[in-house]
């Protein structure tokens, strides 16, 4: 079983709509969960992190965590063409984080 | 805004040659990491470094790899005898506390290593 699983996509969303990205993880001991955005050929850029069950909002982004279901999601409201990128889910294991393979998001103008 | 800087941005080397990738972490950070990303694949953990020693390493980080903090600012990754499969983007990261334990890490822009 992969540690962090994401649908590779591409996920196509019309501009202005809500993009919903999902991630599951296998280690029940994980405590910290991260969403990174990565443009092609660039480094991962942190969007949000979440530690507690429930929702966490930051501007157009909302992270949702359900530890019982081992599920993390990221909602992007009012999607913009600049949001087109690969979104990486990451979870902590020991003193490092493990990344998923990422979901490619394409915002349709 | 403080940032992690990596040099060079692109390195081309012949198979069997040694390469050193350099990183300058954020100045007050204590934990340092190397990750790599083979084209089209996920970002993979290589090694973490704290208090001048390796704290954890992955299966990828074999005897061909080494890390060093030669002075107060640089953090280097050395690959002794490069192989074609070492071609990847290498990312350095640093954090104030242990990465992932209520602490985020900041990534450098990466070094693209091409082994020919």
HADDOCK unambig.tbl for C-alpha pairs under 7 A between the chains (distance, minus, plus):
assign (segid A and resid 32 and name CA) (segid B and resid 100 and name CA) 5.63 0.50 0.50
assign (segid A and resid 32 and name CA) (segid B and resid 101 and name CA) 6.28 0.50 0.50
assign (segid A and resid 32 and name CA) (segid B and resid 102 and name CA) 6.41 0.50 0.50
assign (segid A and resid 42 and name CA) (segid B and resid 109 and name CA) 6.35 0.50 0.50
assign (segid A and resid 43 and name CA) (segid B and resid 107 and name CA) 6.61 0.50 0.50
assign (segid A and resid 43 and name CA) (segid B and resid 108 and name CA) 6.72 0.50 0.50
assign (segid A and resid 43 and name CA) (segid B and resid 109 and name CA) 5.16 0.50 0.50
assign (segid A and resid 43 and name CA) (segid B and resid 110 and name CA) 6.23 0.50 0.50
assign (segid A and resid 44 and name CA) (segid B and resid 107 and name CA) 6.71 0.50 0.50
assign (segid A and resid 92 and name CA) (segid B and resid 100 and name CA) 4.72 0.50 0.50
assign (segid A and resid 95 and name CA) (segid B and resid 98 and name CA) 5.47 0.50 0.50
assign (segid A and resid 95 and name CA) (segid B and resid 99 and name CA) 5.68 0.50 0.50
assign (segid A and resid 95 and name CA) (segid B and resid 100 and name CA) 6.49 0.50 0.50
assign (segid A and resid 96 and name CA) (segid B and resid 99 and name CA) 5.20 0.50 0.50
assign (segid A and resid 96 and name CA) (segid B and resid 100 and name CA) 5.89 0.50 0.50
assign (segid A and resid 97 and name CA) (segid B and resid 99 and name CA) 6.69 0.50 0.50
assign (segid A and resid 97 and name CA) (segid B and resid 100 and name CA) 5.75 0.50 0.50
assign (segid A and resid 98 and name CA) (segid B and resid 45 and name CA) 6.90 0.50 0.50
assign (segid A and resid 99 and name CA) (segid B and resid 42 and name CA) 6.83 0.50 0.50
assign (segid A and resid 99 and name CA) (segid B and resid 43 and name CA) 6.02 0.50 0.50
assign (segid A and resid 99 and name CA) (segid B and resid 44 and name CA) 6.97 0.50 0.50
assign (segid A and resid 100 and name CA) (segid B and resid 42 and name CA) 6.43 0.50 0.50
assign (segid A and resid 101 and name CA) (segid B and resid 41 and name CA) 6.50 0.50 0.50
assign (segid A and resid 101 and name CA) (segid B and resid 42 and name CA) 4.41 0.50 0.50
